[in-house]
């Protein structure tokens, strides 16, 4: 229960739902107990009246006696019907309070978890896969809802019913009550054991189902690769193996499930037999009436479901505690990218790297080492290097997706750590190396950084990214909806749309992380020419492994294993006969070939 303490704040917020639900539970159980007493009165009335009825056989008084007897029985029947109706109404109100409360708590908890996810740094998402994140916000939160909803409702019902029924049964006959209750603990323990096995096997099935779903999703996402390599048969064989495992685990669950209801029926039957056997002796001793026996049998049946639910409720609490513990693990992860000063100001775009070093926390790889660079307002810098030289890491540091492990980055002479993170990022235009587009319209993808962006600005950004003609060829134009991760578009179109999204928000600092790798040389020249105009009076950082992307930059920096090996203009670096010239000549030769 320690992990579930986190939910107390929600229970306190919705305390009136819980209080009213408890009151309605008490009232509904009272209306459930009264019919059992009415049945006892009716049966005893029948037993006492029959002898008198036959005594006046053939007389007019017998007819009058019959009418009175029939009216009384009808009255009892109507009262039992009214009690059942009232019980149903209050059971409805119980669900409208406690179950509704659980839905409110589920909503709040999901919002809190999702909101917390968004505050966590990029390093967190590098070490946790998407499936695990999804499971905690869906499956785990649903398990918690089962605790604050049905499990709590059945738990309250069990407590209330036990207090009301057992206290009344004891006042009628303590000995019979003891015999009635003997099988109930055994019933609860049996259900708990069977339910625990079922729960364990259910979790195995869920895990296998997750693996099966992941395999199918991956297979359909990579269907072009599967077809290209003619691996349909191999893919089906793997799917069949996963499905066979799922079937085997499902059958194991079915075998345990087959024991569930027979065990319940057996133990309930034992309780009823004890009531009839012990009660029969009490009737012969003159301590009870037949009506009392019927009443006790009804009470046994009333207690059966709450006792059954005790095992289920215990399992649900265990599952909820386990799930909440998993949720708490993520909720306890704190965002390290915080600012004490929270400075908010328009940026001029003067960037200074001072002895910056960075080691990735998850892998321990030294990506940047002793990096020093000055970038003036409106200056464009090209950072070149081979794969793994640390180019993208610099973009991540500049966007403050990570903080340097050594040194510091200054923007306009102020440490980057002192800026309000969100306000700072609003003034950046970032085109990542791994383009991500949303399953939405083209227009909405462009205006993603500014929801109220006018259409004219969207069209201008798309035109500068050399994508306007392609969009105009689409039947729905800017309203064309993209598939998952932008699959509707080609690789080059996705990159150009990502560039349009970055420049449309009119950023103070523009960061292009190898964003032209999927376009041809001609399209690259058109985009770079357009970007040259956009980059005027705007600090720009162009990260690339292609020399052609660096020609228009004011300064070129060549990286190797996280260190600057050369820097200067294109002309200066060509005159040094170093790494830049070698890279330039290799790429020029490749283009000629």
RAUR-V742232 format. One record per backbone hydrogen bond with DSSP energy under -1.0 kcal/mol. NH is the residue of the N-H (numbers start at 1). CO is the residue of the C=O. E is the energy in kcal/mol with one decimal. If there is no record, write none. Layout:
BEGIN
{{NH;CO;E} {NH;CO;E}}
END
This chain:
BEGIN
{{5;2;-1.2} {6;3;-1.2} {7;4;-1.6} {8;5;-1.8} {11;7;-2.2} {12;8;-2.4} {13;9;-1.6} {14;10;-2.2} {15;12;-1.2} {18;14;-1.3} {19;15;-2.8} {20;16;-2.6} {21;17;-2.2} {22;18;-2.1} {23;19;-2.1} {24;20;-2.8} {25;21;-1.9} {26;22;-2.1} {27;23;-2.2} {28;24;-2.7} {29;25;-2.1} {30;26;-1.9} {31;27;-2.1} {33;29;-1.8} {34;30;-2.1} {37;33;-1.2} {38;34;-2.2} {39;35;-2.4} {40;36;-1.8} {41;37;-2.4} {42;38;-2.5} {43;39;-2.8} {44;40;-2.6} {45;41;-2.1} {46;42;-2.2} {47;43;-2.5} {48;44;-2.3} {49;45;-2.2} {50;46;-2.1} {53;49;-2.9} {54;50;-2.6} {55;51;-1.4} {56;52;-1.2} {57;54;-1.3} {59;56;-1.9} {64;60;-1.6} {65;61;-2.6} {66;62;-2.3} {67;63;-2.2} {68;64;-2.2} {69;65;-2.5} {70;66;-3.2} {71;67;-2.4} {72;68;-2.2} {73;69;-2.4} {74;70;-2.6} {75;71;-2.5} {76;72;-2.4} {77;73;-2.5} {78;74;-2.7} {79;75;-2.4} {80;76;-2.5} {81;77;-2.3} {82;78;-2.6} {83;79;-2.7} {84;80;-2.3} {85;81;-2.2} {86;82;-2.6} {87;83;-2.7} {88;84;-2.3} {89;85;-2.1} {90;86;-2.3} {91;87;-2.3} {92;88;-2.1} {93;89;-1.8} {94;90;-2.1} {95;91;-2.1} {96;92;-2.0} {98;94;-2.5} {100;95;-1.0} {101;97;-2.2} {102;98;-2.0} {103;99;-1.7} {104;100;-2.1} {105;101;-2.5} {106;102;-2.5} {107;103;-2.3} {108;104;-2.5} {109;105;-3.0} {110;106;-2.5} {111;107;-2.1} {112;108;-2.5} {113;109;-2.7} {114;110;-2.8} {115;111;-2.7} {116;112;-2.2} {117;113;-2.4} {118;114;-1.7} {124;121;-1.1} {126;122;-1.2} {133;129;-1.8} {134;130;-2.7} {135;131;-2.2} {136;132;-1.8} {137;133;-1.3} {138;134;-1.3} {140;135;-2.6} {142;138;-2.2} {143;139;-2.1} {144;140;-1.9} {145;141;-2.3} {146;142;-1.7} {148;144;-2.1} {149;145;-1.5} {151;146;-3.0} {152;147;-1.2} {153;149;-2.6} {154;150;-3.1} {155;151;-2.1} {156;152;-2.6} {157;153;-2.4} {158;154;-2.5} {159;155;-2.1} {160;156;-2.6} {161;157;-2.8} {162;158;-2.5} {163;159;-2.2} {164;160;-2.4} {165;161;-3.1} {166;162;-1.9} {167;163;-1.3} {168;164;-1.5} {169;165;-3.0} {170;166;-2.7} {171;167;-1.3} {172;168;-1.4} {173;169;-2.8} {177;173;-1.7} {178;174;-1.9} {179;175;-1.8} {180;176;-2.3} {181;177;-2.0} {187;183;-2.6} {188;184;-2.7} {189;185;-2.8} {190;186;-2.6} {191;187;-2.6} {192;188;-2.5} {193;189;-2.7} {194;190;-2.8} {195;191;-3.1} {196;192;-2.5} {197;193;-2.2} {198;194;-2.5} {199;195;-2.8} {200;196;-2.5} {201;197;-2.4} {202;198;-2.4} {203;199;-2.4} {204;200;-1.7} {205;201;-2.0} {206;202;-2.7} {207;203;-2.5} {208;204;-2.4} {209;205;-3.1} {210;206;-2.3} {211;207;-2.1} {212;208;-2.7} {213;209;-2.8} {214;210;-2.6} {215;211;-2.3} {216;212;-2.4} {217;213;-2.8} {218;214;-2.5} {219;215;-2.6} {220;216;-2.6} {221;217;-2.3} {222;218;-2.1} {223;220;-1.1} {226;222;-2.3} {227;223;-2.5} {228;224;-2.2} {229;225;-2.1} {230;227;-1.0} {231;226;-2.7} {235;231;-2.7} {236;232;-2.5} {237;233;-2.3} {238;234;-2.1} {239;235;-2.2} {240;236;-2.9} {241;237;-1.9} {242;238;-2.1} {243;239;-2.8} {244;240;-2.3} {245;241;-1.9} {246;242;-1.9} {247;243;-2.4} {248;244;-2.5} {249;245;-2.1} {250;246;-2.0} {251;247;-2.3} {252;248;-1.8} {253;249;-1.6} {254;250;-2.1} {255;251;-1.9} {256;252;-1.4} {257;253;-2.7} {258;254;-1.5} {259;256;-1.5} {263;259;-2.0} {264;260;-1.7} {265;261;-3.0} {266;262;-2.4} {267;263;-2.2} {268;264;-2.4} {269;265;-2.3} {270;266;-2.0} {271;267;-1.8} {272;268;-2.3} {273;269;-2.4} {274;270;-2.4} {275;271;-2.2} {276;272;-2.4} {277;273;-3.1} {278;274;-2.6} {279;275;-2.1} {280;276;-2.2} {281;277;-1.6} {282;278;-2.0} {283;279;-2.3} {284;280;-2.2} {285;281;-1.8} {286;283;-1.1} {287;282;-2.7} {293;289;-1.3} {294;290;-2.1} {295;291;-2.4} {296;292;-2.5} {297;293;-2.3} {298;294;-2.2} {299;295;-2.0} {300;296;-2.6} {301;297;-2.1} {302;298;-1.9} {303;299;-2.3} {304;300;-1.3} {307;303;-2.2} {308;304;-2.7} {309;305;-3.0} {310;306;-1.0} {311;307;-1.0} {312;308;-1.4} {313;309;-3.7} {314;310;-2.5} {315;311;-2.0} {316;312;-2.4} {317;313;-2.5} {318;314;-2.2} {319;315;-2.7} {320;316;-2.9} {321;317;-2.7} {322;318;-2.3} {323;319;-2.8} {324;320;-3.4} {325;321;-2.0} {326;322;-1.6} {327;323;-2.4} {328;324;-3.1} {329;325;-1.6} {330;326;-1.1} {331;327;-2.4} {332;328;-2.1} {333;330;-1.1} {338;336;-1.7} {343;418;-2.9} {351;375;-2.0} {352;410;-2.8} {353;373;-3.0} {354;408;-2.6} {356;371;-2.5} {357;406;-1.8} {358;368;-2.4} {360;365;-2.3} {364;360;-2.8} {367;358;-2.0} {368;358;-1.6} {369;562;-2.4} {371;356;-2.6} {373;353;-1.6} {375;351;-3.0} {379;376;-1.7} {381;540;-2.9} {382;555;-2.8} {383;542;-3.1} {384;557;-3.2} {389;386;-1.6} {394;390;-1.4} {395;391;-1.3} {396;392;-2.3} {397;393;-2.3} {398;394;-2.4} {399;395;-1.9} {401;396;-3.0} {405;357;-1.5} {406;357;-2.2} {408;354;-1.6} {410;352;-2.9} {411;414;-2.9} {412;350;-3.6} {414;411;-1.4} {416;409;-3.0} {418;415;-2.0} {419;416;-1.2} {420;343;-2.7} {424;420;-2.6} {425;421;-2.4} {426;422;-1.7} {427;424;-1.3} {428;425;-1.7} {429;509;-2.7} {431;511;-2.6} {435;433;-1.1} {440;438;-2.5} {442;480;-1.4} {443;478;-2.4} {445;441;-1.7} {446;442;-1.8} {447;443;-2.4} {450;447;-1.6} {453;450;-1.5} {458;454;-1.5} {459;455;-2.5} {460;456;-2.1} {461;457;-2.2} {462;458;-2.2} {463;459;-2.2} {464;460;-2.4} {465;461;-1.4} {466;463;-1.6} {467;462;-2.4} {471;467;-2.1} {472;468;-2.4} {473;469;-1.1} {474;471;-1.1} {479;476;-2.2} {480;477;-1.5} {482;440;-2.8} {486;483;-2.4} {487;484;-1.2} {489;486;-1.8} {494;490;-2.4} {495;491;-1.9} {496;492;-2.3} {497;493;-2.5} {498;494;-2.1} {499;495;-1.9} {500;496;-2.4} {501;497;-2.1} {502;498;-1.5} {503;499;-2.5} {504;500;-1.8} {506;503;-1.5} {508;427;-2.1} {509;427;-1.7} {510;539;-2.8} {511;429;-3.6} {512;541;-2.9} {513;431;-2.4} {514;512;-1.1} {514;543;-3.6} {519;516;-1.1} {524;520;-2.4} {525;521;-2.1} {526;522;-1.9} {527;523;-2.6} {528;524;-2.8} {529;525;-2.3} {530;526;-2.2} {531;527;-2.9} {532;528;-2.0} {533;529;-1.1} {534;530;-1.7} {535;531;-3.2} {538;535;-2.1} {539;508;-1.2} {540;379;-2.2} {541;510;-3.1} {542;381;-3.6} {543;512;-3.7} {544;383;-2.3} {550;547;-1.7} {553;550;-1.3} {554;380;-1.3} {555;380;-1.6} {556;568;-3.2} {557;382;-3.5} {558;566;-3.2} {559;384;-3.4} {560;563;-2.3} {562;389;-2.1} {563;560;-1.3} {565;558;-2.8} {566;558;-1.2} {568;556;-2.1} {573;569;-2.5} {574;570;-2.0} {575;571;-1.5} {582;578;-2.0} {583;579;-2.3} {584;580;-2.7} {585;581;-2.7} {586;582;-2.0} {587;583;-2.1} {588;584;-2.4} {589;585;-2.3} {590;586;-2.0} {591;587;-2.1} {592;588;-2.1} {593;589;-2.3}}
END
